[in-house]
Amino acid sequence: MDICGRVAAFSSLTSAHSIAPSFGTPRPVSLRGTMRLSVWCASDQTGKMTVSVTGATGFIGRRLVQRLQGELWLHDKICSMHEFCLLFALLAREFPGIVIAEEVKWKDSIQSSNAVVNLAGLPISTRWSPEIKKEIKDSRIRVTSKVVDLINKSPQEAQPAVLVSATAVGYYGTSETQIFDESSPSGSDYLAEVCREWEATAFTVNKDVRLALVRIGVVLGKDGGALAKMIPMFKMFAGGPLGSGQQWFSWIHLDDIVNLIYEALVNSSYKGVINGTAPNPVRLAEMCNQLGDVLGRPSWLPVPDFALKAVLGEGATVVLEGQRVVPAKAKELGFRFKYPYVKDALKTIL
């Protein structure tokens, strides 16, 4: 694939509701804006692709930005820097070429983009009060609705060709026995309801826009997500499974989910619902055993159900119940996972 022939500019919308912190940088309290890096290729100055991303300061968003910029910089021998602006110190340290704009300027960013990635959403691993539950849902639906509305109202010649929108494996509900793929029905719990409404909002995008909905599992990476909370406990010899440990843990390495999103951007075969999980989910007890092995620590101190419920309330269902999700569509499309097994993923991360 000739990156220079397809990618000449990169822009990103950031959101205060980023999925999780990453790269050891404090999560911004309020940050909405646009990142722009423009590059031309010596052999082709006409073909270009601009990507706008909500949630670009989150755990997945930052690595996606890095991947997109890396694709450009890998070709620095034949590509030249054309436009280079530094207007925000925090992000500029890691991602040169940044311009920050308020949400009112999302319209201009989207209309100058060929593709949009929507990753925004308030983290769910917290105690669920009625107010938090409302914000969990609203943060996803509000941003998705705004992005879709801006796309739909764009003149046809300025309309992005593809929308890649995140959703979650919570769509399927929970089960210790069922196996879920993209054709499986939705569950009946709160998170399944959130995901149904989230996806339904994305599906209202103009039918001329290719839509890829990525149902993301638990993302494993070094500086954020689930591992950031688990590793300190294991290092203190206090690690172990949560609850029974028999709940399914449908995971994916950060690099693989970023690669999957990238493929959905550039490959027209990626459309409809795609599960963003590794091909080999494990039960949580096995995940903890593997983590303990890699860290050289025992996985011997389980956290009982009642303790988690006391701390997280209804939100404890996120960790006490799970689902066995398989990426049937990604495998059908020929996507190659760098880390199909959790032990290899953990070794690489740690």
FILO-535509 format. One record per residue (C-alpha): x, y negated, z. Coordinates in nm, 2 decimals, padded with zeros to 4 digits, always signed. Example, Ala and Ser with C-alpha at 12.3 -4.5 7.8 and 13.67 -1.06 7.14 Angstrom:
<sites>
@east +01.23	north +00.45	up +00.78
@east +01.37	north +00.11	up +00.71
</sites>
This chain:
<sites>
@east +00.00	north +00.00	up +00.00
@east +00.14	north -00.34	up -00.10
@east +00.08	north -00.55	up +00.21
@east +00.20	north -00.87	up +00.05
@east -00.05	north -00.82	up -00.23
@east -00.34	north -00.78	up +00.02
@east -00.24	north -00.99	up +00.32
@east -00.13	north -01.35	up +00.30
@east -00.30	north -01.51	up +00.60
@east -00.40	north -01.40	up +00.95
@east -00.64	north -01.58	up +01.18
@east -00.80	north -01.47	up +01.50
@east -01.09	north -01.59	up +01.72
@east -01.02	north -01.53	up +02.09
@east -01.29	north -01.49	up +02.35
@east -01.31	north -01.54	up +02.73
@east -01.48	north -01.20	up +02.74
@east -01.18	north -01.00	up +02.62
@east -01.20	north -00.63	up +02.69
@east -00.90	north -00.61	up +02.93
@east -00.57	north -00.78	up +03.01
@east -00.25	north -00.66	up +02.83
@east +00.12	north -00.71	up +02.78
@east +00.17	north -00.83	up +03.14
@east +00.01	north -01.17	up +03.06
@east -00.25	north -01.31	up +03.30
@east -00.60	north -01.30	up +03.14
@east -00.71	north -01.65	up +03.05
@east -01.00	north -01.79	up +03.25
@east -01.15	north -01.95	up +02.94
@east -01.01	north -01.92	up +02.60
@east -01.18	north -01.94	up +02.27
@east -00.99	north -02.03	up +01.96
@east -00.83	north -01.95	up +01.63
@east -00.48	north -01.81	up +01.55
@east -00.35	north -01.86	up +01.20
@east -00.04	north -01.74	up +01.03
@east -00.01	north -01.80	up +00.66
@east +00.24	north -01.62	up +00.44
@east +00.29	north -01.59	up +00.06
@east +00.45	north -01.31	up -00.13
@east +00.70	north -01.40	up -00.39
@east +00.55	north -01.15	up -00.63
@east +00.19	north -01.24	up -00.58
@east +00.07	north -01.58	up -00.44
@east -00.29	north -01.53	up -00.53
@east -00.41	north -01.22	up -00.35
@east -00.46	north -01.27	up +00.02
@east -00.66	north -01.14	up +00.31
@east -00.76	north -01.34	up +00.62
@east -00.88	north -01.16	up +00.94
@east -01.07	north -01.32	up +01.22
@east -01.08	north -01.14	up +01.56
@east -01.29	north -01.19	up +01.87
@east -01.14	north -01.07	up +02.19
@east -00.78	north -01.12	up +02.05
@east -00.64	north -01.18	up +02.40
@east -00.77	north -00.85	up +02.53
@east -00.59	north -00.51	up +02.57
@east -00.67	north -00.39	up +02.22
@east -00.69	north -00.73	up +02.06
@east -00.33	north -00.83	up +02.14
@east -00.19	north -00.51	up +02.00
@east -00.40	north -00.55	up +01.68
@east -00.26	north -00.90	up +01.64
@east +00.09	north -00.76	up +01.68
@east +00.01	north -00.49	up +01.42
@east -00.12	north -00.73	up +01.17
@east +00.17	north -00.97	up +01.21
@east +00.41	north -00.67	up +01.20
@east +00.27	north -00.57	up +00.86
@east +00.36	north -00.91	up +00.74
@east +00.71	north -00.93	up +00.90
@east +00.81	north -00.59	up +00.78
@east +00.81	north -00.74	up +00.43
@east +01.02	north -01.05	up +00.52
@east +01.26	north -00.98	up +00.24
@east +01.00	north -01.06	up -00.02
@east +00.77	north -01.28	up +00.18
@east +00.83	north -01.64	up +00.28
@east +00.68	north -01.84	up +00.57
@east +00.44	north -02.11	up +00.43
@east +00.25	north -02.25	up +00.72
@east +00.35	north -02.23	up +01.08
@east +00.17	north -02.41	up +01.37
@east +00.23	north -02.38	up +01.74
@east -00.05	north -02.54	up +01.95
@east -00.09	north -02.31	up +02.25
@east +00.21	north -02.21	up +02.47
@east +00.07	north -01.90	up +02.63
@east +00.00	north -01.70	up +02.31
@east +00.27	north -01.88	up +02.11
@east +00.54	north -01.70	up +02.32
@east +00.43	north -01.37	up +02.17
@east +00.25	north -01.46	up +01.85
@east +00.41	north -01.76	up +01.67
@east +00.18	north -01.94	up +01.43
@east -00.12	north -02.01	up +01.66
@east -00.39	north -02.27	up +01.63
@east -00.65	north -02.28	up +01.91
@east -01.00	north -02.40	up +01.82
@east -01.32	north -02.42	up +02.02
@east -01.61	north -02.19	up +01.95
@east -01.78	north -02.46	up +01.74
@east -01.51	north -02.40	up +01.48
@east -01.58	north -02.03	up +01.45
@east -01.79	north -02.11	up +01.14
@east -01.49	north -02.25	up +00.95
@east -01.27	north -01.96	up +01.06
@east -01.52	north -01.69	up +00.95
@east -01.59	north -01.86	up +00.62
@east -01.22	north -01.87	up +00.54
@east -01.18	north -01.50	up +00.63
@east -01.20	north -01.19	up +00.41
@east -01.26	north -00.97	up +00.72
@east -01.38	north -01.00	up +01.08
@east -01.30	north -00.78	up +01.38
@east -01.53	north -00.81	up +01.68
@east -01.38	north -00.68	up +02.01
@east -01.53	north -00.91	up +02.27
@east -01.70	north -00.79	up +02.58
@east -01.69	north -00.83	up +02.96
@east -01.50	north -00.53	up +03.14
@east -01.74	north -00.27	up +03.28
@east -01.51	north -00.13	up +03.55
@east -01.65	north -00.34	up +03.84
@east -01.93	north -00.33	up +04.09
@east -02.26	north -00.37	up +03.90
@east -02.49	north -00.63	up +04.05
@east -02.80	north -00.73	up +03.85
@east -02.61	north -01.04	up +03.74
@east -02.30	north -00.84	up +03.63
@east -02.52	north -00.59	up +03.44
@east -02.68	north -00.88	up +03.25
@east -02.34	north -01.03	up +03.17
@east -02.20	north -00.70	up +03.05
@east -02.48	north -00.68	up +02.80
@east -02.50	north -01.04	up +02.71
@east -02.13	north -01.08	up +02.66
@east -02.13	north -00.82	up +02.39
@east -02.46	north -00.91	up +02.22
@east -02.41	north -01.29	up +02.23
@east -02.07	north -01.28	up +02.06
@east -02.18	north -01.01	up +01.81
@east -02.50	north -01.20	up +01.73
@east -02.30	north -01.53	up +01.68
@east -02.05	north -01.36	up +01.45
@east -02.32	north -01.18	up +01.25
@east -02.52	north -01.50	up +01.22
@east -02.22	north -01.70	up +01.10
@east -02.14	north -01.43	up +00.84
@east -02.50	north -01.41	up +00.72
@east -02.53	north -01.79	up +00.69
@east -02.20	north -01.82	up +00.49
@east -02.22	north -01.90	up +00.12
@east -02.18	north -01.58	up -00.08
@east -01.84	north -01.69	up -00.21
@east -01.72	north -01.76	up +00.15
@east -01.87	north -01.44	up +00.31
@east -01.62	north -01.19	up +00.46
@east -01.62	north -00.85	up +00.28
@east -01.59	north -00.64	up +00.60
@east -01.70	north -00.65	up +00.96
@east -01.53	north -00.41	up +01.20
@east -01.72	north -00.42	up +01.53
@east -01.64	north -00.24	up +01.85
@east -01.89	north -00.04	up +02.05
@east -01.83	north +00.24	up +02.30
@east -01.87	north +00.61	up +02.36
@east -02.11	north +00.52	up +02.64
@east -02.37	north +00.52	up +02.35
@east -02.40	north +00.90	up +02.40
@east -02.48	north +00.90	up +02.77
@east -02.31	north +01.16	up +02.98
@east -02.28	north +01.54	up +02.99
@east -02.04	north +01.81	up +03.11
@east -02.15	north +02.06	up +02.84
@east -02.25	north +01.88	up +02.52
@east -02.01	north +01.78	up +02.24
@east -02.09	north +01.44	up +02.08
@east -02.00	north +01.33	up +01.73
@east -02.12	north +01.04	up +01.52
@east -02.45	north +01.22	up +01.44
@east -02.54	north +01.28	up +01.81
@east -02.84	north +01.09	up +01.95
@east -02.80	north +00.81	up +02.20
@east -02.83	north +00.87	up +02.58
@east -03.08	north +00.73	up +02.82
@east -02.87	north +00.55	up +03.08
@east -02.78	north +00.18	up +03.11
@east -02.45	north +00.19	up +02.91
@east -02.63	north +00.38	up +02.63
@east -02.89	north +00.10	up +02.62
@east -02.61	north -00.16	up +02.61
@east -02.44	north +00.02	up +02.32
@east -02.77	north +00.07	up +02.12
@east -02.85	north -00.31	up +02.14
@east -02.48	north -00.40	up +02.07
@east -02.48	north -00.18	up +01.76
@east -02.83	north -00.29	up +01.65
@east -02.71	north -00.65	up +01.65
@east -02.41	north -00.56	up +01.43
@east -02.63	north -00.37	up +01.19
@east -02.82	north -00.70	up +01.11
@east -02.52	north -00.82	up +00.91
@east -02.58	north -00.89	up +00.55
@east -02.59	north -00.56	up +00.35
@east -02.33	north -00.69	up +00.11
@east -02.08	north -00.68	up +00.40
@east -01.91	north -00.35	up +00.47
@east -01.97	north -00.26	up +00.84
@east -01.76	north -00.02	up +01.04
@east -01.88	north +00.04	up +01.40
@east -01.60	north +00.19	up +01.61
@east -01.73	north +00.37	up +01.93
@east -01.42	north +00.34	up +02.15
@east -01.33	north +00.58	up +02.42
@east -01.09	north +00.52	up +02.72
@east -00.78	north +00.35	up +02.58
@east -00.45	north +00.45	up +02.72
@east -00.16	north +00.21	up +02.71
@east +00.12	north +00.09	up +02.93
@east +00.01	north -00.25	up +03.04
@east -00.37	north -00.24	up +03.07
@east -00.68	north -00.03	up +03.06
@east -00.73	north +00.28	up +03.28
@east -00.36	north +00.37	up +03.33
@east -00.28	north +00.03	up +03.48
@east -00.51	north +00.12	up +03.76
@east -00.41	north +00.48	up +03.80
@east -00.03	north +00.47	up +03.78
@east +00.03	north +00.27	up +04.10
@east -00.17	north +00.52	up +04.30
@east +00.03	north +00.81	up +04.16
@east +00.36	north +00.64	up +04.23
@east +00.25	north +00.61	up +04.59
@east +00.18	north +00.98	up +04.60
@east -00.19	north +00.90	up +04.64
@east -00.31	north +01.01	up +04.29
@east -00.58	north +01.25	up +04.21
@east -00.90	north +01.30	up +04.02
@east -01.21	north +01.09	up +04.08
@east -01.51	north +01.28	up +04.20
@east -01.53	north +01.64	up +04.09
@east -01.27	north +01.60	up +03.82
@east -01.49	north +01.81	up +03.59
@east -01.62	north +01.51	up +03.40
@east -01.50	north +01.47	up +03.04
@east -01.24	north +01.21	up +02.96
@east -01.26	north +01.10	up +02.60
@east -00.94	north +00.90	up +02.55
@east -00.73	north +00.75	up +02.27
@east -00.38	north +00.60	up +02.26
@east -00.37	north +00.22	up +02.21
@east -00.16	north +00.26	up +01.89
@east -00.42	north +00.50	up +01.75
@east -00.72	north +00.28	up +01.81
@east -00.53	north -00.02	up +01.66
@east -00.44	north +00.19	up +01.36
@east -00.80	north +00.31	up +01.32
@east -00.92	north -00.05	up +01.33
@east -00.66	north -00.15	up +01.08
@east -00.76	north +00.13	up +00.84
@east -01.12	north +00.02	up +00.87
@east -01.01	north -00.33	up +00.76
@east -00.82	north -00.22	up +00.45
@east -00.99	north +00.11	up +00.35
@east -01.33	north +00.07	up +00.19
@east -01.42	north +00.44	up +00.28
@east -01.45	north +00.34	up +00.64
@east -01.81	north +00.24	up +00.69
@east -02.09	north +00.31	up +00.94
@east -02.02	north +00.46	up +01.28
@east -01.67	north +00.60	up +01.36
@east -01.57	north +00.75	up +01.69
@east -01.25	north +00.59	up +01.83
@east -01.13	north +00.88	up +02.04
@east -00.85	north +01.14	up +02.02
@east -00.94	north +01.48	up +01.87
@east -00.87	north +01.66	up +02.20
@east -01.07	north +01.51	up +02.50
@east -00.98	north +01.66	up +02.84
@east -01.15	north +01.69	up +03.18
@east -01.04	north +01.42	up +03.42
@east -00.87	north +01.67	up +03.65
@east -00.64	north +01.78	up +03.36
@east -00.58	north +01.42	up +03.27
@east -00.46	north +01.35	up +03.63
@east -00.25	north +01.67	up +03.64
@east -00.08	north +01.56	up +03.31
@east -00.02	north +01.21	up +03.45
@east +00.12	north +01.35	up +03.77
@east +00.36	north +01.57	up +03.57
@east +00.49	north +01.29	up +03.36
@east +00.54	north +01.07	up +03.66
@east +00.69	north +01.35	up +03.87
@east +00.41	north +01.30	up +04.13
@east +00.14	north +01.54	up +04.26
@east -00.22	north +01.50	up +04.16
@east -00.35	north +01.62	up +04.50
@east -00.57	north +01.34	up +04.65
@east -00.91	north +01.33	up +04.50
@east -01.14	north +01.03	up +04.55
@east -01.48	north +01.16	up +04.67
@east -01.80	north +01.04	up +04.50
@east -01.93	north +00.86	up +04.80
@east -01.62	north +00.65	up +04.83
@east -01.64	north +00.53	up +04.47
@east -02.01	north +00.46	up +04.50
@east -01.95	north +00.25	up +04.82
@east -01.70	north +00.04	up +04.63
@east -01.85	north +00.02	up +04.28
@east -02.22	north +00.10	up +04.34
@east -02.40	north +00.19	up +04.02
@east -02.08	north +00.10	up +03.83
@east -01.92	north +00.43	up +03.97
@east -02.10	north +00.62	up +03.69
@east -01.83	north +00.49	up +03.45
@east -01.57	north +00.71	up +03.62
@east -01.79	north +00.98	up +03.79
@east -01.96	north +01.08	up +03.47
@east -01.82	north +01.13	up +03.12
@east -01.88	north +01.26	up +02.77
@east -01.69	north +01.49	up +02.54
@east -01.67	north +01.29	up +02.22
@east -01.49	north +01.41	up +01.90
@east -01.38	north +01.19	up +01.61
@east -01.55	north +01.39	up +01.33
@east -01.57	north +01.09	up +01.09
@east -01.21	north +00.98	up +01.13
@east -01.09	north +01.33	up +01.06
@east -01.32	north +01.36	up +00.76
@east -01.17	north +01.03	up +00.63
@east -00.82	north +01.18	up +00.67
@east -00.71	north +00.95	up +00.96
@east -00.39	north +01.08	up +01.11
@east -00.36	north +01.05	up +01.49
@east -00.01	north +00.98	up +01.62
@east -00.12	north +01.12	up +01.96
@east -00.38	north +01.40	up +01.94
@east -00.28	north +01.54	up +02.28
@east -00.29	north +01.35	up +02.61
@east +00.04	north +01.49	up +02.74
@east +00.22	north +01.35	up +02.44
@east +00.04	north +01.02	up +02.47
@east +00.14	north +00.99	up +02.84
@east +00.50	north +01.08	up +02.77
@east +00.52	north +00.81	up +02.51
@east +00.35	north +00.55	up +02.72
@east +00.55	north +00.62	up +03.04
</sites>
